[in-house]
Amino acid sequence: MSISWGKRQRFKFNSDGGLNIWTPPAAAGVFAITYKQDPVNRPKSHTVLYFGQGENLSQEAPQISTYMTEYWRGGLDELQVFVHPMAGSSSFDRARVVQQLVSEYAPLVADD
């Protein structure tokens, strides 16, 4: 399953499954943490909680899970992860994508 986000520029994100069982790739990319507000009536609709990025997502996973448990009052099994791979990208490139998506979608959780 994939989802595209972005109004000015579109970015394709691939489903990486639930946050509670996420085994992220050892690669650079941007990720989104989502949940379903109305899984019965709108089962394909995802609400973004958080956009983030990392040079090696496999190293970021423990911190991401810890960070989300501070904000999410439901179970981690309710949260889904989507990844937009960005091989060979710089931190600046990934931060630019995250900044665009945060400004366009206003996720519920943001870095301080």
ABEGO torsion letter per residue (X at the ends): XBBBBEAABBBBBBBAEBAAABBBBBBBEBBBBBBBABAAABAABBBBABBBBBABAAAAAAAAAAAAAAABABBAAABBBBBBBBBGBBAAAAAAAAAAAAAAAGBABBBX
